Amino acid sequence: AGGGRLETRLSRRRLAVLAVFSCYSLVNAFQWIQYSILSNVFAVFYGVSFTQIDWLSMVYMVAYVPLILPATWLLDARGLRLTALLGAGLNGLGAWLKCASLAPDRYPLTLAAQAVCAVAQVFILGLPSRIASVWFGPTEVSTACAVAVLGNQLGTAIGFLLPPVLVPNTPNDLNLMAHNISIMFYGTAIVSTLLFFLTGVVFEEKPKYPPSHSQAVLQNMPPEDYSYKQSIINLFKNIPFVLLLISYGIMTGAFYSVSTLLNQMIVTHYEGEEVNAGRIGLTLVVAGMVGSIICGLWLDYTKTYKQTTLIVYILSFIGLLVFTFTLDLGYLIVVFVTGGVLGFFMTGYLPLGFEFAVEITYPESEGTSSGLLNASAQIFGIVFTLVQGKLTTDYSPRAGNLFLCAWIFVGIILTALIKSDLRRHNVNSGIMNLDVKAVPVDSPVEPESTTSKIQSAL
């Protein structure tokens, strides 16, 4: 409006944006884990080794690393809507390609289809913090980020639960096995296609009015003030962020490794318990979803980012130790309990890392910081899965889990060294005294005015 003043206001559309994103993120995560939780079934169906089945999970991690910088650039240069459509569209394409791979000699095709889904993931994992910041107010941003991450976690949970039920192990009847797999593949393809169309209908670039003062400041910043290359350089000069980058990679990479190898760990000690292996995975992730929501609400209430992150990291370490030394006791109920405790803290950490990063790197792009965090997680996930898988096969699941415990202990030390500087919170709480509402919507902004105020205060 001509001569109008900037104001902050919450859009009702924000809930629909969050819901649709969470749903197609869910389907992408489901497709990631659907092979691994049935490692022994798919190894028989395609006539390949367990390592080749593990690659159907690791391809998600491998694809992410080289593609995250171009994907992050796309998010910053072309915006939220296009990035969301690419993620949802590729997710559907990969799902339909899997439907064409329903024959024992088509392992290369199913790997290619999974690679397409892996590329879709690159356009999904970096969006939670961007959606939360662009669409949600300062008192709900951490909760919104947790809910967005929750969709991905719920997909993993359903990926643990449904495949063992839909595809029981029938090694003596490959035709029945193919039929059961087809039900899973075609159902996934139909749902992912529907979500692609919903994404096109619901997603907009940003709400009409900014939801917070920090977003109003960023939206008023001239485009020439922002440099993607400079943003990357700034992040790597930010020592607290570099420490978080490594510690987040360790924790999330460990979660990826445990998720990928869970079927093998459980079946080693509890033969024929594929369905219960899936249920244990479900318990792990559902407990983590509860942890994510609680952590998100806690951060919105207290803003104690470093303290909460460190405590959750320590409790994850303790949880993995307990899980490791109770796995072979012969009581599945114990594994359910320890898996739930482990998941509550390990998976509950994921949104903490995203939000902590945004706080200590403001006003840098949320997509850039989230992308780098996820790239670190994928790199650690590849290494951890390969090494833990080798240790599990050659020695025992305990050896593989102790390897992860050692690394998580390193992550605790790195997290303790992070110096917390809550930049975005300071803007929203008015500490920086930026009178955002006093900036006319249509008035020209001096190229250095907004940025210099932010930088001088930081």
C-alpha positions as CSV (number, residue, x, y, z in Angstrom):
1,A,0.0,0.0,0.0
2,G,1.4,3.4,-0.9
3,G,3.0,5.2,2.0
4,G,1.9,2.4,4.3
5,R,4.0,1.3,7.3
6,L,5.5,-2.1,7.8
7,E,3.6,-4.2,10.3
8,T,3.9,-7.8,11.5
9,R,0.9,-10.1,11.2
10,L,0.4,-13.8,11.2
11,S,-1.2,-15.5,8.2
12,R,-3.7,-18.3,8.5
13,R,-2.2,-20.0,5.5
14,R,1.0,-20.7,7.5
15,L,-0.7,-23.8,9.1
16,A,-1.6,-25.2,5.6
17,V,2.0,-24.6,4.3
18,L,3.4,-26.4,7.4
19,A,0.9,-29.3,7.1
20,V,1.6,-30.0,3.3
21,F,5.3,-29.7,3.7
22,S,5.3,-32.1,6.7
23,C,3.3,-34.6,4.7
24,Y,5.5,-34.8,1.6
25,S,8.6,-34.7,3.8
26,L,7.0,-37.7,5.6
27,V,6.6,-39.6,2.3
28,N,10.2,-38.9,1.4
29,A,11.5,-40.2,4.7
30,F,9.3,-43.3,4.4
31,Q,10.9,-44.0,1.0
32,W,14.4,-43.7,2.6
33,I,13.9,-46.4,5.2
34,Q,11.4,-48.8,3.5
35,Y,14.3,-50.9,2.1
36,S,16.5,-51.0,5.1
37,I,13.9,-52.3,7.5
38,L,13.3,-55.2,5.1
39,S,17.0,-55.8,4.4
40,N,16.7,-59.6,4.4
41,V,13.5,-59.5,2.3
42,F,14.9,-57.2,-0.5
43,A,18.2,-59.0,-0.5
44,V,16.4,-62.2,-1.4
45,F,14.0,-60.5,-3.9
46,Y,16.7,-58.8,-5.9
47,G,19.4,-61.5,-5.2
48,V,21.9,-59.0,-3.9
49,S,24.1,-58.6,-0.7
50,F,23.1,-56.8,2.4
51,T,25.7,-54.1,1.5
52,Q,23.9,-53.4,-1.7
53,I,20.6,-53.1,0.2
54,D,22.4,-50.7,2.6
55,W,23.3,-48.5,-0.4
56,L,19.6,-48.0,-1.0
57,S,19.6,-46.0,2.2
58,M,23.1,-44.5,1.8
59,V,22.3,-43.1,-1.6
60,Y,20.2,-40.5,0.2
61,M,23.3,-39.4,2.0
62,V,25.6,-39.6,-1.0
63,A,23.3,-37.5,-3.2
64,Y,22.9,-34.8,-0.6
65,V,26.5,-33.8,-0.2
66,P,27.4,-32.6,-3.7
67,L,23.8,-31.2,-4.3
68,I,23.2,-29.2,-1.1
69,L,25.1,-26.1,-2.2
70,P,23.2,-25.8,-5.6
71,A,19.9,-26.6,-3.8
72,T,20.6,-23.9,-1.1
73,W,21.5,-21.4,-3.8
74,L,18.2,-22.2,-5.5
75,L,16.3,-21.7,-2.3
76,D,17.9,-18.3,-1.7
77,A,17.8,-17.2,-5.4
78,R,14.5,-18.6,-6.6
79,G,12.6,-18.9,-3.4
80,L,10.6,-21.2,-1.2
81,R,7.8,-22.2,-3.6
82,L,10.0,-23.5,-6.5
83,T,12.2,-25.4,-4.0
84,A,9.1,-27.0,-2.4
85,L,7.6,-28.0,-5.8
86,L,10.9,-29.6,-6.8
87,G,11.1,-31.6,-3.6
88,A,7.5,-32.8,-3.9
89,G,7.7,-33.5,-7.7
90,L,11.0,-35.5,-7.6
91,N,9.6,-37.4,-4.6
92,G,6.6,-38.5,-6.8
93,L,8.8,-39.3,-9.8
94,G,11.1,-41.6,-7.7
95,A,8.0,-43.4,-6.3
96,W,6.6,-44.1,-9.8
97,L,10.0,-45.4,-11.0
98,K,10.1,-47.9,-8.1
99,C,6.8,-49.3,-9.4
100,A,8.7,-50.1,-12.6
101,S,11.4,-52.0,-10.7
102,L,9.2,-54.9,-9.5
103,A,11.3,-57.7,-10.9
104,P,14.2,-59.6,-9.3
105,D,16.6,-58.5,-12.1
106,R,15.8,-54.8,-11.7
107,Y,18.0,-53.8,-8.7
108,P,19.7,-51.1,-10.8
109,L,16.4,-49.5,-11.6
110,T,15.2,-49.5,-7.9
111,L,18.6,-48.0,-7.0
112,A,18.1,-45.3,-9.7
113,A,14.6,-44.6,-8.4
114,Q,15.9,-44.3,-4.9
115,A,18.5,-41.8,-6.2
116,V,15.7,-39.6,-7.6
117,C,14.1,-39.7,-4.1
118,A,17.5,-38.8,-2.6
119,V,17.7,-35.7,-4.9
120,A,14.2,-34.8,-3.7
121,Q,15.4,-35.0,-0.1
122,V,18.0,-32.2,-0.9
123,F,15.1,-29.9,-1.6
124,I,13.3,-30.9,1.6
125,L,15.6,-31.1,4.5
126,G,16.7,-27.5,4.4
127,L,13.2,-26.1,4.5
128,P,11.9,-26.5,8.1
129,S,13.8,-23.5,9.6
130,R,13.0,-21.4,6.5
131,I,9.3,-22.1,6.6
132,A,9.3,-21.5,10.4
133,S,11.1,-18.1,10.1
134,V,9.2,-16.8,7.0
135,W,5.7,-17.9,8.1
136,F,5.6,-18.0,11.9
137,G,5.8,-15.5,14.7
138,P,8.7,-15.3,17.3
139,T,6.8,-17.2,20.0
140,E,6.0,-20.1,17.7
141,V,9.0,-20.4,15.4
142,S,10.8,-23.1,17.3
143,T,7.6,-25.2,17.7
144,A,6.9,-24.7,13.9
145,C,10.4,-25.9,13.1
146,A,10.0,-28.9,15.4
147,V,6.7,-29.8,13.7
148,A,8.3,-29.5,10.2
149,V,11.1,-31.8,11.3
150,L,8.4,-34.0,12.9
151,G,6.9,-34.8,9.5
152,N,10.2,-36.3,8.4
153,Q,10.5,-38.3,11.6
154,L,7.0,-39.6,11.3
155,G,7.8,-40.8,7.8
156,T,10.7,-42.7,9.2
157,A,8.4,-44.1,11.9
158,I,5.8,-45.3,9.4
159,G,8.7,-46.6,7.2
160,F,9.7,-48.8,10.2
161,L,6.1,-49.9,10.9
162,L,4.3,-50.5,7.6
163,P,6.8,-52.3,5.3
164,P,7.2,-55.4,7.5
165,V,3.4,-55.7,7.8
166,L,2.8,-55.1,4.0
167,V,5.7,-57.3,2.9
168,P,6.1,-60.4,5.1
169,N,9.2,-62.5,4.5
170,T,8.2,-65.2,1.9
171,P,11.5,-66.4,0.5
172,N,9.9,-69.5,-1.1
173,D,7.3,-67.5,-3.1
174,L,8.9,-64.6,-5.0
175,N,5.6,-63.9,-6.9
176,L,3.8,-63.3,-3.6
177,M,6.7,-61.1,-2.4
178,A,6.5,-59.1,-5.6
179,H,2.8,-58.6,-5.2
180,N,3.2,-57.4,-1.6
181,I,6.0,-55.0,-2.6
182,S,3.8,-53.6,-5.4
183,I,1.1,-52.7,-2.9
184,M,3.7,-50.7,-1.0
185,F,5.2,-49.0,-4.1
186,Y,2.0,-48.1,-5.8
187,G,0.4,-46.7,-2.6
188,T,3.4,-44.5,-2.0
189,A,3.4,-43.2,-5.6
190,I,-0.3,-42.3,-5.5
191,V,0.1,-40.4,-2.2
192,S,3.2,-38.6,-3.3
193,T,1.5,-37.4,-6.5
194,L,-1.4,-36.0,-4.6
195,L,0.9,-34.1,-2.3
196,F,2.7,-32.6,-5.3
197,F,-0.5,-31.1,-6.5
198,L,-1.4,-29.9,-3.0
199,T,2.0,-28.2,-2.8
200,G,1.3,-26.3,-6.0
201,V,-2.0,-25.1,-4.5
202,V,-1.0,-24.2,-1.0
203,F,2.6,-22.9,-1.1
204,E,3.3,-19.2,-1.6
205,E,6.7,-17.5,-1.4
206,K,5.9,-15.6,1.8
207,P,2.9,-14.1,3.6
208,K,1.6,-10.7,2.8
209,Y,2.9,-9.3,6.0
210,P,6.1,-10.4,7.8
211,P,5.3,-12.5,11.0
212,S,8.2,-11.1,13.1
213,H,10.4,-8.1,13.4
214,S,13.5,-10.1,12.4
215,Q,11.7,-11.1,9.2
216,A,10.6,-7.5,8.5
217,V,14.3,-6.4,8.8
218,L,15.4,-9.1,6.4
219,Q,12.6,-8.4,3.9
220,N,13.5,-4.8,3.9
221,M,17.2,-5.6,3.1
222,P,18.0,-4.7,-0.5
223,P,18.8,-7.7,-2.7
224,E,22.3,-6.4,-3.5
225,D,23.0,-6.5,0.2
226,Y,22.8,-10.4,0.1
227,S,25.6,-12.5,-1.3
228,Y,25.3,-16.3,-1.3
229,K,29.0,-16.8,-1.5
230,Q,29.6,-14.3,1.3
231,S,27.0,-16.0,3.4
232,I,28.9,-19.3,3.1
233,I,32.2,-17.5,4.0
234,N,30.5,-15.8,7.0
235,L,29.2,-19.1,8.3
236,F,32.6,-20.8,8.1
237,K,34.2,-17.9,9.9
238,N,31.6,-18.3,12.7
239,I,33.4,-20.6,15.2
240,P,30.3,-21.5,17.2
241,F,28.5,-22.5,14.0
242,V,31.5,-24.6,12.9
243,L,31.5,-26.5,16.2
244,L,27.7,-27.0,15.9
245,L,28.2,-28.2,12.3
246,I,30.5,-31.0,13.4
247,S,28.5,-31.9,16.6
248,Y,25.2,-31.9,14.6
249,G,26.7,-34.1,11.9
250,I,27.9,-36.6,14.5
251,M,24.6,-36.9,16.3
252,T,22.4,-37.0,13.2
253,G,24.8,-39.3,11.3
254,A,24.7,-41.7,14.2
255,F,20.9,-41.7,14.0
256,Y,21.0,-42.4,10.3
257,S,23.4,-45.3,10.9
258,V,21.3,-46.9,13.7
259,S,18.2,-46.5,11.6
260,T,19.8,-48.2,8.5
261,L,21.3,-51.1,10.5
262,L,18.4,-51.6,13.0
263,N,17.0,-54.6,11.1
264,Q,20.4,-56.3,11.0
265,M,21.0,-55.6,14.7
266,I,17.7,-57.0,15.9
267,V,17.7,-60.1,13.6
268,T,21.2,-60.9,14.7
269,H,20.0,-61.5,18.3
270,Y,16.3,-62.2,17.7
271,E,16.0,-64.4,14.5
272,G,12.7,-64.1,12.6
273,E,11.7,-60.9,14.4
274,E,11.5,-58.6,11.3
275,V,8.1,-57.2,12.3
276,N,9.3,-56.4,15.8
277,A,12.4,-54.8,14.4
278,G,10.1,-52.5,12.6
279,R,8.1,-51.9,15.7
280,I,11.3,-51.1,17.7
281,G,12.2,-48.6,15.0
282,L,8.7,-47.1,15.2
283,T,9.1,-46.8,19.0
284,L,12.5,-45.1,18.5
285,V,11.1,-42.5,16.1
286,V,7.8,-41.9,17.8
287,A,9.6,-41.3,21.1
288,G,11.8,-38.9,19.2
289,M,8.8,-37.0,17.8
290,V,7.6,-36.5,21.3
291,G,11.1,-35.3,22.2
292,S,11.1,-32.9,19.2
293,I,7.8,-31.3,20.2
294,I,8.8,-30.9,23.8
295,C,12.2,-29.4,22.9
296,G,10.5,-27.0,20.5
297,L,8.0,-25.8,23.1
298,W,10.8,-25.6,25.7
299,L,12.9,-23.4,23.3
300,D,10.0,-21.1,22.5
301,Y,9.5,-20.7,26.3
302,T,13.0,-20.4,27.6
303,K,15.4,-19.6,24.6
304,T,18.0,-21.7,26.4
305,Y,19.4,-23.1,23.2
306,K,22.9,-24.2,24.3
307,Q,21.9,-25.6,27.6
308,T,19.0,-27.6,26.1
309,T,21.2,-28.9,23.2
310,L,24.0,-30.0,25.5
311,I,21.7,-31.8,28.0
312,V,19.9,-33.6,25.2
313,Y,23.3,-34.6,23.7
314,I,24.5,-36.1,27.0
315,L,21.3,-38.0,27.5
316,S,21.5,-39.4,23.9
317,F,25.0,-40.7,24.8
318,I,23.7,-42.4,27.9
319,G,20.7,-43.8,26.0
320,L,22.9,-45.3,23.3
321,L,25.2,-46.9,26.0
322,V,22.2,-48.5,27.7
323,F,20.7,-49.6,24.4
324,T,24.1,-51.2,23.4
325,F,24.5,-53.2,26.6
326,T,20.9,-54.4,26.8
327,L,20.4,-55.4,23.1
328,D,21.6,-59.0,23.6
329,L,19.8,-59.8,26.9
330,G,17.2,-61.9,25.1
331,Y,14.2,-59.7,26.1
332,L,12.6,-57.8,23.3
333,I,10.6,-55.7,25.8
334,V,13.8,-54.3,27.1
335,V,14.9,-53.3,23.6
336,F,11.6,-51.6,23.1
337,V,12.1,-49.5,26.2
338,T,15.8,-48.7,25.6
339,G,15.1,-47.9,22.0
340,G,12.3,-45.5,23.0
341,V,14.6,-43.7,25.4
342,L,17.4,-43.5,22.8
343,G,14.9,-42.1,20.2
344,F,13.4,-39.6,22.6
345,F,16.8,-37.8,23.0
346,M,18.6,-38.6,19.7
347,T,15.7,-37.7,17.4
348,G,14.6,-34.9,19.7
349,Y,17.9,-33.3,19.0
350,L,17.3,-32.7,15.3
351,P,15.1,-29.5,15.5
352,L,17.4,-28.2,18.3
353,G,20.3,-28.1,16.0
354,F,18.4,-26.3,13.3
355,E,17.1,-23.6,15.6
356,F,20.4,-23.2,17.5
357,A,22.1,-22.6,14.1
358,V,19.6,-20.0,13.1
359,E,20.0,-18.2,16.4
360,I,23.8,-18.0,16.3
361,T,24.1,-17.2,12.6
362,Y,21.3,-14.5,12.1
363,P,21.0,-12.6,9.7
364,E,22.5,-15.3,7.4
365,S,20.0,-17.4,5.4
366,E,18.3,-20.2,7.3
367,G,18.4,-22.3,4.2
368,T,22.2,-22.0,4.0
369,S,22.9,-22.9,7.7
370,S,20.3,-25.8,7.5
371,G,21.8,-27.1,4.3
372,L,25.3,-27.2,5.7
373,L,24.1,-28.9,8.9
374,N,22.4,-31.6,6.8
375,A,25.5,-32.0,4.5
376,S,27.5,-32.6,7.6
377,A,24.9,-35.2,8.8
378,Q,25.0,-37.0,5.5
379,I,28.8,-37.2,5.4
380,F,28.9,-38.6,9.0
381,G,26.0,-40.9,8.2
382,I,27.8,-42.5,5.2
383,V,31.0,-43.1,7.2
384,F,29.2,-44.3,10.3
385,T,26.9,-46.6,8.3
386,L,29.8,-48.2,6.5
387,V,32.0,-48.6,9.6
388,Q,29.2,-49.7,11.9
389,G,27.9,-52.1,9.3
390,K,31.3,-53.6,8.9
391,L,31.8,-53.9,12.7
392,T,28.3,-55.4,13.1
393,T,28.9,-58.0,10.3
394,D,32.5,-59.0,11.3
395,Y,32.1,-58.8,15.1
396,S,28.8,-57.9,16.7
397,P,26.2,-55.1,17.0
398,R,27.8,-54.1,20.3
399,A,31.1,-53.3,18.5
400,G,29.3,-51.1,16.0
401,N,27.3,-49.3,18.7
402,L,30.3,-48.6,20.8
403,F,32.0,-47.0,17.8
404,L,29.1,-44.6,17.7
405,C,29.2,-44.0,21.4
406,A,32.8,-42.8,21.1
407,W,31.9,-40.3,18.5
408,I,28.9,-39.0,20.4
409,F,31.2,-38.4,23.4
410,V,33.3,-36.2,21.1
411,G,30.1,-34.4,20.1
412,I,29.4,-33.6,23.7
413,I,32.7,-31.9,24.1
414,L,32.3,-29.8,20.9
415,T,28.8,-28.7,22.0
416,A,30.1,-27.6,25.4
417,L,32.6,-25.4,23.6
418,I,30.0,-23.5,21.7
419,K,29.6,-19.8,22.8
420,S,25.9,-18.9,22.5
421,D,24.9,-15.6,21.0
422,L,21.2,-15.4,20.3
423,R,21.1,-12.9,17.5
424,R,17.6,-13.5,16.1
425,H,16.1,-13.5,19.6
426,N,17.8,-10.2,20.4
427,V,16.1,-8.6,17.3
428,N,12.7,-10.0,18.1
429,S,12.9,-9.0,21.8
430,G,13.8,-5.4,20.8
431,I,17.2,-5.4,22.4
432,M,18.7,-3.9,19.2
433,N,16.1,-1.1,19.2
434,L,15.3,-1.4,15.5
435,D,12.0,0.5,14.9
436,V,10.8,-1.8,12.2
437,K,7.3,-0.4,12.0
438,A,8.8,3.0,11.3
439,V,10.1,2.0,7.9
440,P,7.6,2.9,5.1
441,V,6.8,0.0,2.8
442,D,7.4,1.9,-0.4
443,S,10.2,4.2,0.8
444,P,13.7,3.6,-0.6
445,V,16.1,1.9,1.9
446,E,19.7,3.0,1.8
447,P,21.8,-0.1,0.8
448,E,23.7,-0.2,4.0
449,S,21.1,1.1,6.5
450,T,19.4,-2.1,7.6
451,T,22.5,-4.3,7.3
452,S,24.8,-1.9,9.1
453,K,22.3,-1.7,12.0
454,I,22.2,-5.5,12.3
455,Q,26.0,-5.9,11.9
456,S,26.9,-3.2,14.4
457,A,24.5,-4.6,17.0
458,L,25.9,-8.1,16.5
